[in-house]
Amino acid sequence: MGSKISVINVGLIGYGYWGKIIHSKLEKIAKVKFVCRSKDTYVDKLDLVDWVFVVTPDVTHYEIVKTCIINGKNVFCEKPFTSNFEQALSLYRLAEINNVKLYVDDVFNYRTELEELHSVIDTKKEIKVTWNTLKSQNYLNRLTWHHLYMLYPILNGKIDIQWPKINNITFNYDVSDKKYHEVAGIDFTHNSNNNDALFDMINGVLNDDTIIDWDYNKEITLNSEKILGRIK
């Protein structure tokens, strides 16, 4: 998917490891008018931009996103969205009131392998999720969130949680010197052969409504918040 010439002005709040990666994608398709960290003053810069990308620590998302929405800015927020379902729902309502767009990172929905995943998950009696990373992480917020939206087609109804199992899905996370990520037998391990799902998602959010399903993103986000809250 090629990039499009854009005059969209964006601001980036959060400039850690992932924030720098987001920044590198934004520079290709938009004008980055400001970059700051979660503790920096940003409200006085909001008039410069159309969109704000929030890539700060999880606990700061709610207040930052709320402030940006109240100031009439479209917002892209990293996952996990907020601390709980109620906060998430309130932000979506606020976005509707202020007539702005709100999108939460669902980058794996832009991997080309997702179509194959969705074609087989209904046929499997048991599904295994495995994700080995190089270092310990907050698995629920960092990793499980991805799987909750990826598996939304079979997680949007009655849910039986016996963690680390939900319905017929067993989740396994571990630290290993070799990264590996598999869902329902399909390899999602990141390598140089993958499509640039992060760029495709960001480019779609900013420039191409034809590949963005805003309502679906809201559905999977709220569903993920609800399930994650029950797990915790």
Disulfide bonds with the S-S distance in Angstrom:
none
